[in-house]
Structures are given as structure tokens and as C-alpha cells.
Amino acid sequence: MSLYSPVTEVELDRARRDPAFRQKLLQQSLEALLGSLQRQRQASGSAAASDKQMREGVTLAVRLAELIQTPADPSSGP
């Protein structure tokens, strides 16, 4: 069973309006991604993830971390 639960349309809509909620969603996504990468890394010898998938996961983790560190600009709308 996956620990990741997809973000709903309601949550996305709220995240567009509420910067604090957006940050929370980003942090939860980063934690879930890092946990998944750690589990895949520990499953060495298994075909759980290719090197390419691991690189993509790390790249996404870095991007999420950058988004979390960048304060939301309330003047910029969708």
C-alpha cells in the first residue's frame, strides 16, 4: 500500500488561495518523496527503481525544496 495520497482538486484550489496551506502541501509532498526515495535506495539489488528514476526523484525533491524556501508572492495570481 502506498503512503502517498494524491492531492485533490479542493486542496489545489485552497493552495492557490492560501500560501500557508500551499507550503504545507509542498512539505508533505517532499516528505513523501524523500521517504519513497529512501525505501527504494535501501532496496538495493531489487528492480524497484532504475538509476534514471532515482535521478528524477532527486531532481523533483530539489525543486520542491526550492519552492518551499521561496516565499509565496500574494500579488502573483494564477
Summary of the structure (lengths in Angstrom):
residues: 78
radius of gyration: 14.8
end to end distance: 34.1
largest distance: 48.8
contacts: 155
relative contact order: 0.14
helix: 67%
strand: 0%
